[in-house]
């Protein structure tokens, strides 16, 4: 796949498909830049992908603003709720790091928060608010004013050094957003099969061809990401 075509589609608000690795999850995620999410795209994610819709945040941005990993929130409260200590995510079979799950949010202008329109509003406003050119204190204040938690949009935080210690879709798709030059948040959803498991890579490739969607795998993303970092000197 021509990687520049992948990036161009991202810049134009088109979904792409990202496969991770044969020795990891073996999953493809339908992915779009969060700033371009629409109700129609979310409907496609629900009906054609079928996994969990999540929105990514770079580690440093999350830390600066104060958006925690959910596992840290649970751990900090395990004295009051001892079961949370016992349920710590220390045995994820495909990953040596803690879960990338952050908190869940709804925009305050949503109703239930779960409809395609509600989630599209939450996601696009999240990207617009979080990545605005403003002091972090202003961003934090606006985040509190515009969003409530918990909600129906699942946030995912990348690891501290993207694609250096963890190689999940959270990192792969966020890296693609950086390389495309859009706001560095991706909204992702796993492609599920009709047999109750993940959709096989070959089947996803057929879906991509039938729908004119660009598809890229993790190895190519990492190769392009390393070139990008070398060329730009970006530290994320």
C-alpha positions in Angstrom: 0.0 0.0 0.0 1.2 3.5 -0.9 1.6 5.0 2.5 1.1 8.6 1.2 -2.3 7.5 -0.1 -3.1 6.3 3.4 -2.1 9.7 4.9 -4.0 11.6 2.2 -7.2 9.7 3.0 -6.7 10.5 6.7 -6.3 14.2 5.8 -9.5 14.0 3.8 -11.5 12.5 6.6 -11.8 9.1 5.1 -11.6 5.9 7.3 -8.7 3.6 6.8 -8.0 0.0 8.1 -5.0 -0.8 10.3 -3.9 -4.3 11.0 -1.5 -4.8 13.9 0.6 -8.0 13.8 0.3 -11.7 13.4 1.9 -12.3 16.8 -0.2 -9.7 18.7 -3.9 -9.2 18.5 -4.2 -10.2 14.9 -6.9 -7.6 14.5 -7.8 -4.8 12.0 -9.3 -1.6 13.3 -11.4 0.8 11.2 -9.8 4.1 11.9 -10.5 7.8 11.2 -9.1 11.1 12.4 -11.2 12.1 15.5 -11.6 15.6 14.2 -13.4 14.3 11.1 -15.8 11.8 12.8 -19.4 12.0 11.6 -22.6 10.2 12.6 -22.3 8.3 9.3 -18.8 7.1 10.0 -19.9 5.9 13.5 -22.8 4.0 11.9 -20.4 2.3 9.6 -18.2 1.4 12.6 -21.2 -0.1 14.4 -22.5 -2.0 11.5 -19.4 -3.0 9.5 -16.8 -3.2 12.2 -18.8 -4.0 15.3 -16.1 -3.7 18.0 -15.7 -1.0 20.6 -15.5 2.6 19.4 -12.6 4.3 21.2 -10.8 7.6 20.8 -7.0 7.9 21.4 -5.0 10.6 23.2 -1.2 11.0 23.2 0.4 10.2 26.6 1.9 13.7 27.1 -1.3 15.5 26.2 -3.3 13.3 28.5 -0.8 13.8 31.3 -0.6 17.6 30.9 -4.4 18.0 30.9 -5.0 15.4 33.6 -6.7 12.6 31.7 -5.6 9.4 33.6 -5.3 5.8 32.7 -8.4 4.0 34.1 -6.2 1.4 35.7 -4.5 4.2 37.7 -7.8 5.5 38.9 -8.8 2.0 40.0 -5.5 1.4 41.7 -5.7 4.7 43.6 -9.0 3.7 45.0 -8.2 0.1 45.9 -8.0 0.8 49.6 -11.7 1.7 49.6 -12.5 -1.0 47.0 -10.1 -3.9 47.6 -11.5 -5.9 44.7 -10.0 -3.4 42.3 -6.5 -4.4 43.4 -7.3 -8.1 42.7 -8.6 -7.1 39.3 -5.5 -5.2 38.2 -4.7 -5.8 34.5 -1.4 -7.6 35.0 -2.0 -10.6 32.7 -3.0 -9.2 29.3 -1.9 -12.1 27.1 -0.9 -9.9 24.1 0.7 -7.0 26.0 3.4 -6.4 28.6 2.1 -3.0 29.6 -1.0 -1.9 31.5 -4.3 -1.4 29.7 -4.4 1.7 27.5 -8.0 2.5 28.6 -8.6 5.9 30.0 -11.8 7.4 31.3 -15.1 7.6 29.4 -16.8 10.9 28.5 -19.9 12.5 27.0 -20.2 16.1 25.8 -22.5 18.0 28.0 -24.7 18.9 25.0 -25.5 15.2 24.4 -28.7 13.5 25.7 -28.0 9.8 26.4 -24.6 10.1 24.8 -24.8 6.7 22.9 -26.4 7.8 19.6 -24.2 8.3 16.6 -25.0 12.0 16.7 -24.1 12.2 20.4 -20.9 10.3 20.1 -19.8 12.2 16.9 -20.3 15.5 18.9 -18.4 14.2 21.8 -15.5 13.0 19.7 -15.1 15.9 17.4 -15.4 18.4 20.2 -12.9 16.4 22.3 -10.4 16.7 19.5 -11.1 20.4 18.9 -10.9 21.3 22.6 -7.9 19.2 23.5 -5.7 20.2 20.7 -6.5 23.9 20.5 -3.6 26.4 20.6 -4.1 27.6 24.2 -2.4 27.3 27.6 -3.0 24.0 29.3 -5.0 25.7 32.1 -7.5 27.0 29.5 -7.8 23.6 27.9 -8.3 22.0 31.2 -11.0 24.5 32.2 -12.8 24.0 28.8 -12.6 20.3 29.1 -14.4 20.4 32.5 -17.0 22.8 31.2 -17.8 20.8 28.0 -17.5 17.2 29.1 -18.8 14.9 31.8 -17.5 11.6 33.0 -18.3 8.8 32.8 -19.9 8.7 29.4 -20.2 6.7 26.2 -16.9 7.5 24.4 -14.0 5.4 25.6 -10.7 7.2 25.7 -7.4 5.4 25.1 -4.0 6.8 26.2 -0.9 5.9 24.3 2.3 4.9 26.1 4.9 7.6 26.9 7.0 6.9 23.8 4.7 6.0 20.9 5.6 2.7 19.2 8.7 2.2 21.4 7.3 0.1 24.3 3.8 -0.7 23.1 2.6 -1.5 19.6 -1.1 -1.6 19.9 -3.7 0.1 17.7 -3.8 3.0 20.2 -0.2 3.8 19.3 -0.3 2.7 15.6 -3.3 4.9 14.8 -2.1 7.9 16.8 1.2 7.7 15.0 -0.7 7.8 11.7 -2.5 10.9 12.8 0.8 12.7 13.6 2.2 11.7 10.2 -0.9 12.9 8.4 -0.6 16.3 10.1 -4.1 16.2 11.6 -5.0 16.5 15.3 -3.2 13.5 16.8 -6.3 11.6 18.0 -7.7 8.6 16.2 -11.1 7.1 16.6 -10.9 3.3 16.1 -13.2 0.2 16.1 -12.2 -3.4 15.8 -13.5 -5.4 12.7 -15.5 -8.3 14.1 -16.3 -11.5 12.1 -19.6 -13.3 11.8 -18.2 -16.3 13.7 -18.0 -14.4 16.9 -14.2 -13.7 16.6 -12.1 -11.0 15.0 -12.5 -10.7 11.2 -9.6 -12.5 9.5 -7.1 -10.3 7.8 -7.9 -11.7 4.3 -11.6 -11.0 4.8 -10.8 -7.4 6.0 -8.7 -7.0 2.8 -11.6 -8.0 0.7 -13.8 -5.5 2.6 -11.3 -2.8 2.0 -11.1 -3.5 -1.7 -14.9 -3.6 -2.1 -15.3 -0.3 -0.2 -12.3 1.5 -1.6 -10.7 1.8 1.9 -6.9 2.0 2.2 -5.4 -0.8 4.4 -2.0 -0.8 6.2 -0.3 -3.1 8.6 1.7 -2.4 11.8 5.1 -3.2 10.3 4.7 -0.5 7.6 3.4 2.0 10.2 6.4 1.5 12.4 8.8 1.8 9.5 7.2 5.0 8.3 7.0 6.3 11.9 10.7 5.8 12.5 11.5 7.7 9.3 9.1 10.5 10.3 10.7 10.9 13.8 14.2 10.9 12.2 13.1 13.5 9.7 11.2 15.8 12.0 12.9 15.3 15.4 9.5 15.0 17.0 9.4 13.7 20.6 6.2 12.0 21.5 
